[in-house]
């Protein structure tokens, strides 16, 4: 393992993040505050509780998942796409660095950024609502796995994308709608029976449900199913990345 190479890639990506720290830090805080004003105050005045939990507290896990998934995907995709766009990816491929070390550096940095933003949103939410975490270890586990898995997804998208429009296509038109329709701001049990069954085809439901369970002990799906879903998604992304590096698809072209 070439730890020096991993360290160089990781800190290069993190340096870009800290150069825009004000934007990276203030933006999620403002967004979270606006969500609480709109959803917590306006809708919360009509829906006092969901499954015995105040609506303001109920939406916190969904807010964190929304930001973490979109940020991890965006950071992971841009991190690998930009070197491919300007041509420096060939210098990296010709260096004495194997594919796993490249993946570890880029995905590790993207996951760290998303984890930081998730913790910032959690701290911001604690200002607005009385928030208690029933299973803190499970919460950290779900958060870390989500950061890693969606950073891997972003890495795949960064290799797949041929332009900046394609780079933003999946986060905006796929990931964000799936999060909104995945029980982030409501309980699946509130839906009509037919829509409850349809919603279960949305993979984000299992992530949001498991993450919410770590806060309140309530879940729309069994917790072991949520763990199986996030683990399977992570493994699938790793397999796809391994195939990409083995074949050189859209990297060596």
C-alpha positions as CSV (number, residue, x, y, z in Angstrom):
1,X,0.0,0.0,0.0
2,X,1.4,3.4,-1.1
3,X,0.2,5.5,1.8
4,X,2.1,8.5,0.6
5,X,0.1,8.5,-2.7
6,X,-3.2,8.1,-0.8
7,X,-2.3,10.9,1.5
8,X,-1.3,13.2,-1.4
9,X,-4.6,12.6,-3.2
10,X,-6.6,12.9,0.0
11,X,-5.1,16.1,1.2
12,X,-5.2,17.7,-2.3
13,X,-8.9,17.1,-2.5
14,X,-9.4,18.3,1.1
15,X,-7.4,21.5,0.4
16,X,-9.9,22.4,-2.3
17,X,-12.7,21.9,0.2
18,X,-11.1,24.2,2.8
19,X,-10.4,26.9,0.2
20,X,-14.2,27.3,0.0
21,X,-14.9,26.6,3.6
22,X,-17.2,29.5,4.1
23,X,-19.4,28.3,1.2
24,X,-19.1,24.7,2.4
25,X,-20.0,25.6,6.0
26,X,-22.5,28.4,5.7
27,X,-24.5,26.9,2.8
28,X,-25.7,23.8,4.6
29,X,-26.5,25.8,7.8
30,X,-28.7,28.3,5.8
31,X,-30.4,25.5,3.8
32,X,-31.2,23.6,7.0
33,X,-32.5,26.7,8.7
34,X,-34.8,27.3,5.6
35,X,-36.1,23.8,5.7
36,X,-37.0,24.2,9.4
37,X,-38.7,27.4,8.7
38,X,-40.7,26.0,5.8
39,X,-41.3,22.4,6.9
40,X,-40.9,22.7,10.7
41,X,-42.9,25.9,11.1
42,X,-45.5,25.9,8.3
43,X,-46.2,22.1,8.0
44,X,-45.3,21.5,11.6
45,X,-48.1,23.8,12.7
46,X,-50.5,21.4,11.0
47,X,-48.8,18.1,11.8
48,X,-47.8,18.2,15.5
49,X,-46.5,14.7,15.8
50,X,-45.5,11.7,13.6
51,X,-45.4,8.4,15.3
52,X,-45.2,10.1,18.7
53,X,-42.3,12.4,17.6
54,X,-42.5,16.1,17.1
55,X,-42.5,16.9,13.4
56,X,-39.5,19.2,13.7
57,X,-37.4,16.4,15.2
58,X,-38.9,13.8,12.8
59,X,-37.5,15.5,9.7
60,X,-33.9,15.9,11.0
61,X,-32.7,12.5,9.8
62,X,-34.2,13.1,6.4
63,X,-32.6,16.5,6.1
64,X,-29.2,15.0,7.0
65,X,-29.6,12.2,4.5
66,X,-30.7,14.7,1.8
67,X,-27.6,16.8,2.2
68,X,-25.2,13.9,2.7
69,X,-26.3,11.9,-0.3
70,X,-26.2,14.9,-2.7
71,X,-23.0,16.3,-1.3
72,X,-21.2,12.9,-1.3
73,X,-22.3,12.3,-4.9
74,X,-21.3,15.7,-6.1
75,X,-17.9,15.8,-4.4
76,X,-17.1,12.2,-5.5
77,X,-18.0,12.9,-9.1
78,X,-16.2,16.3,-9.4
79,X,-13.1,15.0,-7.7
80,X,-12.4,12.4,-10.5
81,X,-14.0,14.3,-13.4
82,X,-11.9,17.4,-13.2
83,X,-8.5,15.6,-13.6
84,X,-10.1,13.7,-16.5
85,X,-11.4,16.9,-18.0
86,X,-8.0,18.7,-17.9
87,X,-6.0,15.6,-18.7
88,X,-4.0,15.2,-15.5
89,X,-5.7,11.8,-15.0
90,X,-3.0,10.3,-17.3
91,X,-0.3,11.5,-15.1
92,X,-2.0,9.8,-12.2
93,X,-2.5,6.6,-14.2
94,X,1.2,6.5,-15.2
95,X,2.4,7.1,-11.6
96,X,3.4,4.1,-9.4
97,X,-0.1,4.2,-7.8
98,X,-2.6,1.3,-8.1
99,X,-6.3,1.7,-8.7
100,X,-7.2,1.0,-5.1
101,X,-5.0,3.8,-3.8
102,X,-6.6,6.2,-6.3
103,X,-10.0,5.1,-5.2
104,X,-9.1,5.4,-1.5
105,X,-7.8,8.9,-1.9
106,X,-10.7,10.4,-3.9
107,X,-13.6,8.5,-2.3
108,X,-12.1,9.0,1.2
109,X,-11.9,12.8,0.7
110,X,-15.4,13.0,-0.8
111,X,-16.8,10.9,2.1
112,X,-15.0,13.1,4.7
113,X,-16.5,16.2,3.2
114,X,-20.0,14.7,3.2
115,X,-19.6,13.5,6.8
116,X,-18.4,17.0,7.9
117,X,-21.5,18.6,6.3
118,X,-23.8,15.9,7.9
119,X,-22.4,16.7,11.3
120,X,-22.8,20.5,10.7
121,X,-26.4,20.0,9.8
122,X,-27.0,17.8,12.9
123,X,-25.5,20.5,15.1
124,X,-27.7,23.2,13.3
125,X,-30.8,21.0,13.8
126,X,-30.1,20.7,17.5
127,X,-30.5,24.5,17.8
128,X,-34.1,24.3,16.5
129,X,-35.4,21.1,18.1
130,X,-34.8,19.0,21.2
131,X,-32.9,16.2,19.6
132,X,-32.0,12.9,21.2
133,X,-30.1,10.1,19.6
134,X,-31.2,6.7,20.9
135,X,-28.5,4.7,19.2
136,X,-25.4,6.9,18.5
137,X,-23.2,4.1,17.3
138,X,-25.8,3.0,14.7
139,X,-26.3,6.6,13.7
140,X,-22.5,7.0,13.0
141,X,-22.5,3.7,11.2
142,X,-25.3,4.6,8.9
143,X,-23.9,8.1,8.3
144,X,-20.4,6.8,7.4
145,X,-21.7,4.0,5.1
146,X,-24.0,6.5,3.3
147,X,-21.1,8.9,2.8
148,X,-18.8,6.1,1.5
149,X,-21.5,4.5,-0.8
150,X,-22.7,7.7,-2.4
151,X,-19.1,8.9,-2.8
152,X,-18.4,5.7,-4.7
153,X,-21.6,6.4,-6.8
154,X,-20.2,9.9,-7.5
155,X,-16.9,8.5,-8.5
156,X,-18.6,6.3,-11.0
157,X,-20.6,9.2,-12.3
158,X,-17.5,11.3,-12.6
159,X,-15.9,8.7,-14.8
160,X,-19.1,8.2,-16.8
161,X,-19.8,11.9,-17.5
162,X,-18.5,13.5,-20.7
163,X,-19.4,17.1,-19.7
164,X,-20.5,19.2,-16.7
165,X,-24.2,18.8,-17.6
166,X,-24.0,15.0,-17.3
167,X,-22.1,15.5,-14.1
168,X,-25.1,17.2,-12.4
169,X,-27.7,15.1,-14.1
170,X,-27.9,12.2,-11.7
171,X,-27.6,14.2,-8.4
172,X,-30.3,16.7,-9.5
173,X,-32.7,14.4,-11.4
174,X,-32.3,11.1,-9.7
175,X,-30.8,11.3,-6.2
176,X,-32.7,14.4,-4.9
177,X,-36.2,13.2,-6.1
178,X,-35.5,9.7,-4.6
179,X,-34.7,11.3,-1.3
180,X,-37.8,13.5,-1.3
181,X,-39.9,10.5,-2.2
182,X,-38.1,8.2,0.2
183,X,-39.8,9.2,3.5
184,X,-37.5,12.0,4.4
185,X,-40.2,14.4,5.4
186,X,-43.0,11.9,6.2
187,X,-43.6,8.4,7.4
188,X,-44.3,5.7,4.8
189,X,-47.1,4.5,7.0
190,X,-48.9,7.8,6.3
191,X,-49.3,6.8,2.6
192,X,-52.2,4.8,1.1
193,X,-51.5,1.0,1.1
194,X,-50.8,0.8,-2.6
195,X,-48.2,3.7,-2.4
196,X,-46.6,2.1,0.6
197,X,-45.8,-0.9,-1.5
198,X,-44.6,1.2,-4.4
199,X,-42.4,3.3,-2.1
200,X,-40.5,0.1,-1.0
201,X,-39.0,0.0,-4.5
202,X,-37.2,3.2,-3.7
203,X,-33.8,2.2,-2.3
204,X,-33.5,5.5,-0.4
205,X,-36.4,4.5,1.8
206,X,-34.2,1.8,3.5
207,X,-31.4,4.3,4.2
208,X,-33.6,7.0,5.6
209,X,-35.6,4.5,7.7
210,X,-32.5,3.0,9.2
211,X,-31.0,6.4,9.9
212,X,-34.2,7.6,11.6
213,X,-34.3,4.4,13.6
214,X,-30.9,5.3,15.1
215,X,-32.5,8.5,16.4
216,X,-35.9,7.5,17.6
217,X,-36.1,3.7,17.5
218,X,-38.9,3.8,14.9
219,X,-38.4,2.5,11.4
220,X,-40.6,2.0,8.3
221,X,-38.7,-1.2,7.4
222,X,-36.8,-3.6,9.6
223,X,-33.4,-2.4,10.6
224,X,-31.5,-5.4,9.3
225,X,-33.1,-4.8,5.9
226,X,-31.7,-1.3,6.0
227,X,-28.3,-2.5,6.9
228,X,-28.4,-5.1,4.1
229,X,-29.5,-2.5,1.6
230,X,-26.7,0.0,2.3
231,X,-24.1,-2.8,2.5
232,X,-25.3,-4.3,-0.8
233,X,-25.3,-0.8,-2.5
234,X,-21.7,-0.2,-1.3
235,X,-20.5,-3.6,-2.5
236,X,-22.2,-3.1,-5.9
237,X,-20.4,0.3,-6.3
238,X,-17.1,-1.2,-5.4
239,X,-17.6,-4.0,-8.0
240,X,-18.5,-1.5,-10.7
241,X,-15.4,0.7,-9.9
242,X,-13.2,-2.4,-10.0
243,X,-14.6,-3.3,-13.5
244,X,-14.0,0.3,-14.7
245,X,-10.4,0.2,-13.7
246,X,-9.8,-3.3,-15.1
247,X,-11.3,-2.4,-18.5
248,X,-10.2,1.3,-18.6
249,X,-13.8,2.3,-19.5
250,X,-13.9,6.1,-20.2
251,X,-10.5,6.5,-18.4
252,X,-8.0,5.5,-21.0
253,X,-10.1,6.8,-23.9
